[in-house]
């Protein structure tokens, strides 16, 4: 039985789903292609947001209660850093490639 090696710590994971759980975004860093829609789901009992850092990006969710989802379709390449404005220690990154 062969097993694929786990991604290096901090390396972006290829996925379009991010879980908000345990006061963290998981995976913390993801990699998608232009045109991909990413979905964040709040699996915590506490409210959270998905907001571009420094207010300079496209991500701006409403306050997400338990079970709420936020979706965003990325239309250009780049690195998009975000946080929860309620709990600013919660951060994440979306790397968008052409």
C-alpha positions as CSV (number, residue, x, y, z in Angstrom):
1,X,0.0,0.0,0.0
2,X,1.5,3.3,-1.0
3,X,0.6,6.5,0.7
4,X,1.1,10.0,-0.7
5,X,3.2,12.3,1.5
6,X,1.3,14.9,3.5
7,X,1.7,18.5,2.2
8,X,4.5,20.5,3.8
9,X,3.4,22.6,6.8
10,X,2.0,25.8,5.4
11,X,1.9,24.6,1.8
12,X,-1.3,25.5,0.1
13,X,-3.8,22.6,-0.3
14,X,-5.7,22.2,-3.6
15,X,-9.3,22.5,-2.5
16,X,-12.3,24.8,-2.8
17,X,-13.8,24.1,0.7
18,X,-12.6,25.7,3.9
19,X,-14.0,24.7,7.3
20,X,-14.2,27.2,10.1
21,X,-13.8,25.0,13.2
22,X,-11.9,25.3,16.5
23,X,-11.3,29.0,15.9
24,X,-9.3,28.2,12.8
25,X,-9.7,28.1,9.0
26,X,-8.9,24.6,7.7
27,X,-7.0,24.3,5.6
28,X,-5.3,27.5,6.5
29,X,-3.8,28.0,3.0
30,X,-5.5,26.8,-0.2
31,X,-4.6,26.9,-3.9
32,X,-7.2,27.3,-6.7
33,X,-7.4,28.3,-10.3
34,X,-8.9,31.5,-11.6
35,X,-12.7,31.0,-11.9
36,X,-12.9,28.7,-8.9
37,X,-15.6,29.3,-6.3
38,X,-14.4,28.7,-2.7
39,X,-16.9,27.9,0.0
40,X,-16.2,28.6,3.7
41,X,-18.5,26.8,6.2
42,X,-18.8,27.8,9.9
43,X,-18.7,24.6,11.9
44,X,-18.1,26.5,15.2
45,X,-20.8,27.5,17.7
46,X,-19.3,31.0,17.7
47,X,-19.8,33.6,14.9
48,X,-17.0,34.3,12.4
49,X,-16.3,36.3,9.3
50,X,-14.2,35.9,6.2
51,X,-12.7,39.3,5.4
52,X,-9.8,40.4,3.3
53,X,-6.9,41.7,5.4
54,X,-6.4,45.4,5.5
55,X,-9.8,45.8,3.8
56,X,-8.0,45.8,0.5
57,X,-9.4,42.7,-1.1
58,X,-12.6,41.1,-2.4
59,X,-13.6,39.0,0.6
60,X,-16.3,40.4,2.9
61,X,-18.7,38.0,4.4
62,X,-21.6,38.7,6.6
63,X,-21.3,37.4,10.2
64,X,-21.5,33.6,9.8
65,X,-23.4,31.7,12.4
66,X,-23.1,28.0,13.0
67,X,-23.8,26.2,9.7
68,X,-23.7,29.3,7.5
69,X,-21.7,29.4,4.3
70,X,-19.9,32.1,2.4
71,X,-18.8,31.7,-1.2
72,X,-16.6,33.7,-3.5
73,X,-15.5,33.2,-7.1
74,X,-12.0,34.3,-7.8
75,X,-11.7,36.1,-11.1
76,X,-7.9,37.0,-11.1
77,X,-4.7,35.4,-10.0
78,X,-3.0,36.5,-6.8
79,X,-2.5,35.8,-3.2
80,X,-5.5,36.7,-1.0
81,X,-5.0,36.9,2.7
82,X,-8.0,37.0,5.0
83,X,-9.1,36.9,8.6
84,X,-12.0,36.8,10.9
85,X,-12.8,40.3,12.1
86,X,-14.3,39.0,15.3
87,X,-11.3,36.9,16.1
88,X,-8.3,38.5,14.2
89,X,-5.9,35.8,15.2
90,X,-7.8,33.5,12.8
91,X,-6.1,34.0,9.4
92,X,-6.1,32.2,6.1
93,X,-4.7,32.5,2.5
94,X,-6.1,31.7,-0.9
95,X,-3.5,31.4,-3.7
96,X,-5.1,31.8,-7.1
97,X,-3.2,30.7,-10.2
98,X,-4.0,31.2,-13.9
